[in-house]
Amino acid sequence: MTLGRFARRWIVLLGWVLGGGLVPAVARGADAAPAPRETKTADAEKEARGLFAQGQIHYSLGEYRQAIAQFRRAYELTSAPGLLFNIAQAHRLDGDCKQALEVYRHFVRLAPESPYRGEADAQIAALMPRCGLAPVALRAGVEEAKSADQVPVLLRSPEAEIAVTPAPRWTTRRRTSATLLAGGVGVGLAAGIVYWWNNGRFDDWRTEDQRLAAAMAGTPTNVWLAAQQRNDSLLQSVQRVDKIDLALAGLSLAAVLASAVTLVIFDR
């Protein structure tokens, strides 16, 4: 069975790919250069620490707008929620009630367990009437807002507080590669099952063909012809399924190769 042999070769080739044929290429890609995300993260952290220090200086001098700009840039690099508290403090002391209220709320939402949560809640409650909004009740255990000169800046130590958000383990590139690989393996398994099932049908056809050839002389012509037609139909069906199986094997191999290409070549 020519198509069956071709399907078997495709499946063997797929097994070689899944079993390690692509491992050296992936390893070479991994060893060729350090991950660019790690370098970007280190540079972002270094820049954020410098911005934080500049913001602290401006804040201490009462230059709140300049402090806001520095803290904001540091937050864009790190996404550290504590910087939002700093930004809100600076907005409040600069007289921007609504902006301070909005940033305090973002801080509470992103860092509900922060030790400065109570201070943020108190400031929100104090700012609501000043912004022309209905006042809100303080949570149990939360003190009234402190005066401006008593309220500290949250991030006193950039080494302790600024934490750059690490690059996600499952990037879009890796998720795409994993999806392609899983799809390729699934289709390959399906092709193997179809091949095993269809090969059994081919064995049934061959057995029946041999039986009909031996019984041709002693069987009525019309009975023999009907049996031969049924067996020929079975062979045609086997050949059609072989073509489908070959297409499945090719699709599986293409998906696995695309997975490797996505992982090794594309950065995102």
C-alpha positions as CSV (number, residue, x, y, z in Angstrom):
1,M,0.0,0.0,0.0
2,T,1.9,3.0,-1.3
3,L,0.1,5.7,0.6
4,G,0.3,3.8,3.8
5,R,4.0,3.5,3.5
6,F,4.3,7.3,2.8
7,A,2.1,8.0,5.9
8,R,4.4,5.8,8.0
9,R,7.5,7.7,6.8
10,W,5.8,11.0,7.7
11,I,5.0,9.7,11.2
12,V,8.5,8.4,11.7
13,L,9.8,11.9,10.7
14,L,7.4,13.6,13.1
15,G,8.6,11.3,15.9
16,W,12.2,12.3,15.2
17,V,11.3,16.0,15.4
18,L,9.4,15.6,18.6
19,G,12.0,13.3,20.1
20,G,14.9,15.7,19.9
21,G,15.6,16.6,16.3
22,L,14.9,20.3,17.1
23,V,16.6,20.4,20.5
24,P,20.1,21.3,19.2
25,A,18.6,24.3,17.3
26,V,16.7,25.5,20.3
27,A,19.7,25.1,22.5
28,R,21.9,27.0,20.2
29,G,19.3,29.8,20.1
30,A,19.3,29.9,23.9
31,D,23.1,29.9,24.2
32,A,23.8,32.4,21.4
33,A,23.1,35.6,23.5
34,P,21.6,36.6,26.9
35,A,17.9,37.3,27.0
36,P,17.2,40.9,25.9
37,R,14.4,41.2,28.5
38,E,16.9,40.7,31.3
39,T,19.1,43.6,30.1
40,K,16.1,45.9,29.6
41,T,14.9,45.1,33.1
42,A,18.2,45.9,34.7
43,D,18.5,49.2,32.7
44,A,14.9,50.1,33.7
45,E,15.6,49.4,37.4
46,K,18.7,51.6,37.3
47,E,17.0,54.4,35.6
48,A,14.0,54.2,38.0
49,R,16.3,54.5,41.1
50,G,17.8,57.6,39.7
51,L,14.4,59.1,38.9
52,F,13.2,58.2,42.4
53,A,16.2,60.0,44.0
54,Q,15.5,63.1,41.9
55,G,11.9,63.0,42.8
56,Q,12.7,62.8,46.5
57,I,14.9,65.9,46.2
58,H,12.2,67.9,44.5
59,Y,9.6,66.7,47.0
60,S,11.8,67.8,49.9
61,L,12.2,71.2,48.4
62,G,8.5,71.6,47.9
63,E,8.8,71.4,44.1
64,Y,5.9,69.1,43.8
65,R,5.3,69.2,40.0
66,Q,8.9,68.3,39.3
67,A,8.6,65.5,41.9
68,I,5.4,64.2,40.2
69,A,7.2,64.1,36.9
70,Q,10.1,62.1,38.3
71,F,7.9,59.7,40.3
72,R,5.6,59.2,37.3
73,R,8.5,58.3,35.0
74,A,9.8,55.8,37.6
75,Y,6.4,54.3,37.9
76,E,6.1,53.8,34.1
77,L,9.4,51.9,34.3
78,T,8.6,49.7,37.4
79,S,4.9,49.7,38.0
80,A,5.7,49.8,41.8
81,P,2.4,50.7,43.5
82,G,4.3,52.6,46.3
83,L,5.2,55.3,43.7
84,L,1.5,56.0,43.3
85,F,1.3,57.0,46.9
86,N,4.2,59.4,46.3
87,I,2.5,60.9,43.3
88,A,-0.8,61.3,45.1
89,Q,1.0,63.0,48.1
90,A,2.7,65.4,45.7
91,H,-0.6,66.2,43.9
92,R,-2.3,66.9,47.2
93,L,0.4,69.2,48.5
94,D,0.4,70.9,45.1
95,G,-3.3,71.7,45.5
96,D,-4.6,69.3,42.8
97,C,-7.4,67.8,44.8
98,K,-9.1,65.7,42.1
99,Q,-5.9,64.3,40.7
100,A,-4.6,63.4,44.2
101,L,-7.9,61.7,45.0
102,E,-7.8,59.6,41.8
103,V,-4.2,58.5,42.3
104,Y,-4.8,57.6,46.0
105,R,-7.7,55.4,44.8
106,H,-5.4,53.7,42.3
107,F,-2.9,53.1,45.0
108,V,-5.5,51.5,47.4
109,R,-6.7,49.3,44.5
110,L,-3.3,48.1,43.6
111,A,-1.7,47.8,47.1
112,P,-4.6,47.0,49.5
113,E,-2.2,45.3,52.0
114,S,0.3,48.2,52.1
115,P,1.2,49.6,55.5
116,Y,0.2,53.0,54.0
117,R,-3.3,51.8,53.1
118,G,-4.7,53.5,56.2
119,E,-3.0,56.8,55.4
120,A,-4.4,56.6,51.8
121,D,-7.9,55.9,53.0
122,A,-7.7,58.8,55.5
123,Q,-6.5,61.2,52.7
124,I,-9.3,60.0,50.4
125,A,-11.9,60.7,53.1
126,A,-10.4,64.1,53.8
127,L,-10.2,65.0,50.0
128,M,-13.8,64.0,49.1
129,P,-15.5,67.1,50.6
130,R,-12.7,69.3,49.4
131,C,-13.2,68.0,45.8
132,G,-17.0,68.7,46.1
133,L,-17.9,65.0,46.6
134,A,-19.9,63.4,49.3
135,P,-17.7,62.4,52.2
136,V,-17.1,58.7,52.9
137,A,-16.8,56.9,56.3
138,L,-13.3,55.8,57.3
139,R,-12.7,52.1,57.7
140,A,-12.4,50.8,61.2
141,G,-9.0,51.5,62.7
142,V,-8.2,54.2,60.3
143,E,-7.1,57.6,61.8
144,E,-8.0,61.0,60.5
145,A,-5.6,62.4,57.8
146,K,-2.4,63.9,59.2
147,S,-1.4,67.4,58.5
148,A,0.8,68.0,55.4
149,D,4.0,68.3,57.3
150,Q,3.5,65.1,59.1
151,V,2.7,62.9,56.1
152,P,5.8,61.0,55.0
153,V,6.8,60.0,51.5
154,L,6.2,56.3,51.1
155,L,9.4,55.3,49.3
156,R,12.2,56.3,51.6
157,S,14.6,53.7,50.3
158,P,14.6,52.9,46.5
159,E,16.6,49.7,47.2
160,A,13.9,48.4,49.5
161,E,10.8,49.7,47.7
162,I,11.3,49.9,44.0
163,A,10.8,46.5,42.4
164,V,10.8,46.2,38.7
165,T,8.0,43.9,37.5
166,P,9.8,40.9,36.1
167,A,9.2,39.9,32.5
168,P,6.3,37.4,32.3
169,R,7.4,33.8,32.0
170,W,4.9,33.1,29.3
171,T,5.4,35.8,26.7
172,T,3.2,36.0,23.6
173,R,6.0,34.3,21.7
174,R,6.2,31.4,24.1
175,R,2.5,31.0,24.3
176,T,2.2,30.9,20.5
177,S,5.1,28.4,20.3
178,A,3.5,26.2,23.0
179,T,0.1,26.3,21.3
180,L,1.6,25.3,18.0
181,L,3.6,22.5,19.6
182,A,0.6,21.2,21.5
183,G,-1.5,21.4,18.3
184,G,1.2,19.6,16.3
185,V,1.5,16.8,18.8
186,G,-2.3,16.4,19.0
187,V,-2.7,16.2,15.2
188,G,0.3,13.8,15.1
189,L,-1.3,11.5,17.6
190,A,-4.5,11.7,15.6
191,A,-2.7,10.8,12.4
192,G,-1.0,7.8,14.2
193,I,-4.4,6.5,15.4
194,V,-6.0,6.9,12.0
195,Y,-3.0,5.2,10.4
196,W,-3.3,2.2,12.8
197,W,-7.0,1.9,12.3
198,N,-6.8,2.2,8.5
199,N,-3.9,-0.3,8.3
200,G,-6.2,-2.8,9.9
201,R,-8.9,-2.1,7.3
202,F,-6.3,-2.7,4.6
203,D,-5.4,-6.0,6.2
204,D,-9.1,-6.9,6.1
205,W,-9.2,-6.0,2.4
206,R,-6.1,-8.1,1.6
207,T,-7.4,-11.1,3.5
208,E,-10.8,-10.9,1.7
209,D,-9.1,-10.4,-1.7
210,Q,-7.1,-13.6,-1.2
211,R,-10.2,-15.5,-0.1
212,L,-12.2,-14.3,-3.2
213,A,-9.3,-15.3,-5.5
214,A,-9.3,-18.8,-4.0
215,A,-13.1,-19.1,-4.1
216,M,-13.6,-17.7,-7.5
217,A,-14.0,-21.1,-9.3
218,G,-16.5,-22.6,-6.8
219,T,-18.7,-19.5,-6.1
220,P,-21.7,-18.4,-8.2
221,T,-20.8,-15.5,-10.4
222,N,-23.3,-13.0,-9.0
223,V,-22.4,-13.8,-5.4
224,W,-18.7,-13.5,-6.2
225,L,-19.1,-10.2,-8.1
226,A,-21.1,-8.7,-5.2
227,A,-18.4,-9.7,-2.7
228,Q,-15.7,-8.4,-5.0
229,Q,-17.5,-5.0,-5.4
230,R,-17.8,-4.6,-1.6
231,N,-14.1,-5.4,-1.2
232,D,-13.2,-3.0,-3.9
233,S,-15.2,-0.3,-2.2
234,L,-13.3,-1.0,1.0
235,L,-10.0,-0.6,-0.8
236,Q,-11.1,2.8,-2.2
237,S,-12.2,3.9,1.2
238,V,-8.8,2.8,2.7
239,Q,-7.0,4.8,0.0
240,R,-9.1,8.0,0.7
241,V,-8.4,7.7,4.4
242,D,-4.7,7.3,3.6
243,K,-4.7,10.6,1.8
244,I,-6.4,12.3,4.8
245,D,-3.9,10.7,7.1
246,L,-1.0,11.9,5.0
247,A,-2.4,15.4,5.2
248,L,-2.7,15.2,9.0
249,A,0.9,14.0,9.3
250,G,2.1,16.9,7.1
251,L,0.0,19.4,9.1
252,S,1.4,18.0,12.4
253,L,5.0,18.3,11.1
254,A,4.4,21.9,9.9
255,A,2.9,22.9,13.3
256,V,5.9,21.5,15.2
257,L,8.4,23.2,12.8
258,A,6.4,26.5,13.1
259,S,6.6,26.2,16.9
260,A,10.4,25.9,16.8
261,V,10.7,28.8,14.4
262,T,8.5,31.0,16.6
263,L,10.5,30.1,19.7
264,V,14.0,30.6,18.2
265,I,13.6,33.4,15.7
266,F,10.9,35.8,16.9
267,D,11.6,37.9,20.0
268,R,7.9,38.5,20.8
